[in-house]
Amino acid sequence: MTGPDGTPSTLGALAVAFLLVTLVAGTLIGFNWTQAVLLGGFAGVAAVASAWLTYRRAGGD
């Protein structure tokens, strides 16, 4: 991760996961946009947790 605490990579993981999952769920899968945004939010949380755990396992904290 870039930076002393990995914040840029964590924010990047959040943004990419949220946008990708929201757009796919809303357009390709057919969820309504409220459901798609909620699903994207959950995906973002999972991505941040994964990035944080990866950073810790790599010895960053």
C-alpha positions as CSV (number, residue, x, y, z in Angstrom):
1,M,0.0,0.0,0.0
2,T,1.1,3.5,-0.7
3,G,1.6,5.9,2.2
4,P,2.4,5.5,5.8
5,D,-1.0,3.9,6.7
6,G,-2.2,2.6,3.4
7,T,-5.0,5.1,3.0
8,P,-4.7,5.7,-0.7
9,S,-5.0,2.0,-1.5
10,T,-7.8,1.6,0.9
11,L,-9.7,4.5,-0.6
12,G,-9.0,3.2,-4.1
13,A,-10.3,-0.3,-3.1
14,L,-13.5,1.3,-1.7
15,A,-14.1,3.5,-4.7
16,V,-13.5,0.8,-7.3
17,A,-15.5,-1.9,-5.5
18,F,-18.4,0.5,-4.9
19,L,-18.6,1.8,-8.4
20,L,-18.1,-1.5,-10.2
21,V,-20.6,-3.4,-8.1
22,T,-23.2,-0.6,-8.1
23,L,-23.0,-0.2,-11.9
24,V,-23.1,-4.0,-12.6
25,A,-26.0,-4.6,-10.2
26,G,-28.0,-1.6,-11.4
27,T,-27.6,-2.1,-15.2
28,L,-26.7,-5.7,-15.9
29,I,-28.4,-7.7,-13.1
30,G,-31.5,-5.5,-12.9
31,F,-31.6,-4.5,-9.3
32,N,-33.3,-1.1,-8.7
33,W,-30.8,1.6,-7.9
34,T,-31.4,1.7,-4.2
35,Q,-30.6,-2.0,-3.9
36,A,-27.6,-1.5,-6.2
37,V,-26.2,1.2,-4.0
38,L,-26.7,-0.8,-0.9
39,L,-25.0,-3.8,-2.5
40,G,-22.1,-1.6,-3.7
41,G,-21.8,-0.2,-0.1
42,F,-21.4,-3.7,1.3
43,A,-18.9,-4.6,-1.4
44,G,-17.0,-1.4,-0.5
45,V,-16.9,-2.4,3.1
46,A,-15.6,-5.9,2.2
47,A,-12.9,-4.4,0.0
48,V,-11.7,-2.0,2.7
49,A,-11.6,-4.9,5.2
50,S,-9.6,-7.0,2.8
51,A,-7.2,-4.2,2.0
52,W,-6.7,-3.5,5.7
53,L,-6.1,-7.1,6.6
54,T,-3.7,-7.5,3.7
55,Y,-1.7,-4.5,4.9
56,R,-1.6,-5.8,8.4
57,R,-0.4,-9.3,7.3
58,A,2.3,-7.7,5.2
59,G,3.7,-6.2,8.3
60,G,2.6,-2.7,7.8
61,D,1.1,-2.4,11.3
